[in-house]
C-alpha cells in the first residue's frame, strides 16, 4: 500500500494530471501500448527494424531490458499460440541477458 501511495505522490508532483502514462513513467515500467507495438514488430518486422524499435523505446523511455522481457513473457503466455511455440519463445527469452 505504501508503494502505491509513493507512486501516486510522485506522479502528482511530475504532472498536473495523473493518468495511465504518468503512472507508468513514474514507476519506470513499460507502458502496455509500447510493449504491444514492440511485440508486433518482433513478430512481423525484419530483425533490424524490430531491434531498432526496441532500442529506441529503451533509450527514449529509460526502460530496462529486463522489464521489457518480463512484459514480453506475460504477453507470450497470454497469446493464442501452440504450446510448443510458447515453450520455444519463453526458452529463447530466458537466454537474453
N, C-alpha and C positions, 0 to 999 in steps of 0.2 A: 504494500500500500504506500509506503514511504517513497519508493522509487517512482511510482505513478505521480505522486504529488510533486516530487522534484522535477520530473519531466514536464508537468504542466506549468510549473513556475518558470522553468527555462523557456518553454515555448511562449509564454506570455511576455517574457522580457525581450524576446527577439522579434516579435511580430505583434501588430495591433489586433490581428485576428488569428485565432487558433483554429487550424484546420488539419486535415489528414497529412498534408505535405509538410506543414510546420512541425508536427509531432515527429514524423519520420526523420526529418532533417535534424532536429534536436537530439533524437535518440541515436543518430548515426547509423540508422538501419536503412537498407534499400527499400525504396518505395515499390509497392506491388506493380505499379504500371511500368517502372523501369525493368523489373525482373521479367515481366511478361514480354516486353519488347526484346530484351536480351535472349530470352528463351526462343522466341520466334526466329530471331536472327541466327542463333546457334543451330536450330533445326532446319532452316530453309536457305540461308545465305552461304556464300563461299566462306572458307575459313578466314581469309584475310579481312573480309567485311565484318564478320562476327567478332573477330579478335579486336579490331579497331573500335567497334561499338562498345565492347566490354571495357576496354582500356579507357575510352572517353568517359564513360559513366563513372568508372573508378576514380579517375583524376578530377573530373568536374564536381562530383558529389562527395568525394572523400570516403567512399565505401570500401571496406576491406574485401579482399578476395574471399576470405573465409565466410563473411556474411553473405556474399553472393552465392557461394556454393551451398550454404545451408538453405537458402531460399530456392535454389535450383532443385535441391534434393526434395524439398516439400512438393514442388511443382511436378517433378517426375513421378513421385509416388501417387499424386492425385490424378495424373493423366491416364487416359484410357489407352493403355498400351499392353501388348502381351507381356506376361510375367517375365519371360526370358529377356526381353528388351529392357525392361525396367532394371533387372538384375545387372545386365551389362552396363547400362548407363550409370547406375549407382557405384558399381565397381570402378569404373573409369574416373568418376568424380572423387572417389576415395584416394586415388593416386595423385591428385593435384596437390601441390604444396604451395 
